[in-house]
Amino acid sequence: MVEFTLFLARHGETDHNKGSVIQGQLDIPLSHNGIDQAKSLAKLLYQHEWNEVWSSDLKRSWQTANFLVNKELTNNDCDDTDALLMNNPLPLIQADVRIRERNYGICQGQSSSILKEMAREAGVKVSNFVPPEAESPADVRGRAISFFKDLCNRQKERVDEKESKVLLVGHGGWLSQFMTYLASHVESTSFTFRIETASRITPNTGVSSFEIRLENDGRVSNVKCLTLHDTSHLSNCVRTDQLAV
């Protein structure tokens, strides 16, 4: 049996987030406020040493991860390193396309109000509506499950390590699908959250953490939620429960 702790963080704010423009898989960088949010989260997580750090390959995700693994931020509030951290992923960070946000097809780059209107006309709840050329929520969950299974297989090999911590920086919609999977498809007797809570779109740089137990055959036998959608590092934030844009 082996246990590891998984930290899940959403990327910092972008100008598209602020303007309610659907990003999906558009490669949008962090805004100035998003950088500040990432710095604040970095100070919350500074005491952790990571065995693995994973990110979507989209800029807003790996840029956020850069700030989280840069220890200098805990002692230095100046902007000297910001340009470097915005240009390329740090070597510690591993990117995986399976962590990308949902592809919203023809709605990418459009106002979220357009998507909501299309869903209304189709008579479908907006979170379940699939625009033309877009992925479905099930597609996104499939990518998340595939990544998680590979992650668990790697952790299974860490039997000699007393503690393993994994940091993953991703996107609101992706994280919602993944945490819904954890809440509803993994055998567990110690869940401290409901599917309705886990599936909410976490605010920008909101962080959740889980203690995951693997049996010798690699099977996930227990998942314990330690924190959920934590934004205590932010002075203010906006929560969007219905749609990650």
C-alpha positions in Angstrom: 0.0 0.0 0.0 1.2 3.5 -0.8 -0.3 7.0 -0.1 0.3 10.3 -1.8 -1.2 13.8 -1.5 -2.5 15.5 -4.6 -2.9 19.2 -4.8 -5.1 20.6 -7.5 -5.0 24.3 -8.4 -6.7 26.4 -11.0 -4.7 28.8 -13.0 -4.7 32.6 -12.2 -7.1 35.0 -13.8 -6.8 36.1 -17.5 -8.3 39.0 -19.3 -10.7 36.6 -20.9 -11.8 35.4 -17.4 -12.4 39.0 -16.4 -14.3 39.7 -19.6 -16.4 36.5 -19.5 -14.9 35.4 -22.8 -14.8 31.6 -23.4 -11.1 30.5 -23.6 -11.4 26.8 -23.9 -8.1 25.7 -25.5 -7.2 29.2 -26.7 -3.7 29.9 -25.4 -4.3 33.0 -23.2 -1.7 34.3 -20.8 -2.2 35.4 -17.2 -3.4 39.0 -16.6 -1.6 41.3 -14.1 -4.2 40.3 -11.5 -3.6 36.6 -12.4 0.1 37.0 -11.7 -0.7 38.5 -8.3 -3.1 35.7 -7.5 -0.4 33.1 -8.4 2.1 34.9 -6.1 -0.4 34.8 -3.3 -1.0 31.1 -3.8 2.8 30.5 -3.9 3.1 31.9 -0.4 0.3 29.6 0.8 2.1 26.5 -0.6 5.7 27.5 -0.1 6.4 24.9 2.6 5.7 22.0 0.4 8.3 20.0 -1.5 6.9 18.4 -4.7 7.7 15.0 -6.0 6.0 15.8 -9.3 4.5 19.1 -10.7 2.1 18.8 -13.6 0.4 21.4 -15.7 -1.7 21.9 -18.8 0.5 22.9 -21.7 -1.6 26.2 -22.1 0.2 29.3 -21.0 -2.2 30.4 -18.2 -1.7 27.0 -16.5 2.1 26.6 -16.7 2.7 30.3 -16.0 0.7 29.8 -12.7 2.8 26.7 -12.0 6.0 28.6 -12.6 5.1 31.0 -9.7 4.1 28.2 -7.4 7.5 26.4 -7.7 9.6 29.5 -7.6 10.8 29.7 -4.0 12.1 33.2 -4.4 8.6 34.6 -4.3 8.2 33.8 -0.6 11.0 36.3 0.2 10.8 38.8 -2.7 7.8 40.8 -3.8 9.5 42.7 -6.7 8.7 42.1 -10.3 12.2 41.3 -11.5 11.5 37.7 -12.2 8.0 38.1 -13.6 9.1 38.3 -17.3 11.1 35.1 -17.0 8.3 33.2 -15.3 5.9 34.3 -18.1 8.0 33.1 -21.0 8.8 29.4 -20.5 7.9 26.6 -18.1 10.5 25.9 -15.4 12.3 22.6 -15.7 10.4 21.1 -12.7 7.1 21.4 -14.5 5.8 18.6 -16.7 3.1 19.5 -19.2 0.4 17.2 -20.4 -2.2 17.9 -23.1 -4.7 15.7 -21.3 -4.9 18.5 -18.6 -6.1 21.1 -21.1 -9.4 22.9 -20.6 -12.4 21.7 -22.5 -12.5 22.6 -26.2 -15.6 24.7 -26.7 -15.5 24.5 -30.5 -17.1 27.5 -32.3 -17.8 29.2 -29.0 -14.1 29.8 -28.2 -13.3 33.4 -28.2 -17.0 34.3 -27.9 -18.8 35.8 -24.9 -20.2 33.3 -22.5 -23.6 34.8 -23.0 -23.6 33.4 -26.5 -23.0 29.9 -25.2 -25.7 30.3 -22.6 -28.2 31.5 -25.3 -27.3 28.5 -27.6 -27.9 26.2 -24.7 -31.2 27.8 -23.8 -32.4 27.5 -27.4 -31.4 23.8 -27.4 -33.2 23.2 -24.1 -30.0 22.0 -22.5 -28.4 23.0 -19.2 -25.4 25.1 -20.2 -22.9 22.9 -18.4 -24.1 19.9 -20.5 -24.4 21.7 -23.8 -22.0 20.7 -26.5 -21.4 23.4 -29.2 -20.5 22.4 -32.7 -16.8 21.2 -32.9 -16.6 21.0 -29.1 -15.7 18.3 -26.6 -18.4 17.0 -24.4 -18.0 16.9 -20.6 -17.5 13.2 -20.8 -14.6 13.7 -23.2 -12.9 16.0 -20.7 -13.5 13.5 -17.9 -12.0 10.7 -20.0 -8.8 12.7 -20.4 -8.7 13.4 -16.7 -9.2 9.8 -15.8 -6.5 8.7 -18.2 -4.0 11.1 -16.7 -4.9 10.1 -13.1 -4.4 6.4 -13.9 -0.9 7.1 -15.2 -0.2 9.2 -12.2 -1.3 6.4 -9.8 0.9 3.9 -11.7 3.9 6.1 -11.1 3.1 6.6 -7.4 2.8 2.9 -7.0 6.5 2.6 -7.5 7.3 5.0 -4.6 6.8 2.4 -1.9 10.1 3.3 -0.2 9.2 7.0 0.2 7.4 8.1 3.3 5.6 10.9 1.7 4.9 11.9 -1.8 3.3 15.2 -2.9 2.0 16.0 -6.4 1.0 19.4 -7.6 -1.3 19.8 -10.6 -2.2 23.2 -12.1 -5.1 23.0 -14.5 -8.4 24.7 -15.6 -11.8 25.2 -14.0 -13.8 22.9 -16.3 -11.1 20.1 -16.3 -10.8 20.2 -12.5 -14.6 20.1 -12.1 -14.8 16.9 -14.2 -11.8 15.3 -12.4 -13.1 16.0 -8.9 -16.5 14.8 -9.9 -14.8 11.5 -10.9 -13.0 11.4 -7.5 -16.3 11.9 -5.7 -18.5 9.5 -7.6 -16.3 6.7 -9.1 -13.6 5.9 -6.5 -14.5 3.5 -3.7 -14.0 5.4 -0.5 -15.4 5.5 3.0 -13.9 8.9 4.0 -15.1 11.4 1.5 -15.7 14.7 3.2 -17.4 16.4 0.2 -20.4 15.9 -2.0 -20.5 15.7 -5.8 -22.4 18.9 -5.9 -19.6 20.7 -4.0 -16.7 19.0 -5.7 -18.0 19.7 -9.2 -18.2 23.5 -8.7 -16.0 25.7 -10.8 -13.2 26.6 -8.4 -12.2 30.3 -8.5 -8.9 31.3 -10.1 -6.0 29.9 -8.0 -8.4 28.1 -5.8 -6.7 25.0 -4.5 -8.0 21.6 -3.3 -6.0 18.7 -1.8 -6.6 15.0 -1.5 -4.9 12.1 0.3 -5.0 9.1 -2.0 -4.3 5.5 -1.0 -3.3 2.8 -3.5 -3.3 -0.9 -2.8 -0.4 -3.1 -4.0 -2.2 -3.9 -7.2 -2.5 -0.2 -8.0 -6.2 0.0 -7.1 -7.3 3.3 -5.5 -8.8 2.1 -2.2 -9.4 5.4 -0.4 -9.6 9.1 -1.2 -9.8 11.7 1.6 -10.5 15.4 0.8 -8.3 17.6 2.9 -9.2 21.0 1.4 -11.7 22.1 -1.2 -11.7 25.2 -3.4 -9.5 27.0 -0.8 -9.1 30.8 -1.6 -7.9 31.9 1.8 -4.8 33.4 0.1 -6.9 35.8 -1.9 -8.3 39.1 -0.5 -11.3 38.7 -2.9 -12.4 36.4 -5.6 -15.3 35.6 -7.8 -16.8 32.1 -7.9 -18.5 30.8 -11.0 -20.4 27.6 -10.2 -22.0 27.1 -13.6 -19.3 27.6 -16.3 -15.6 27.9 -16.5 -14.8 30.5 -19.1 
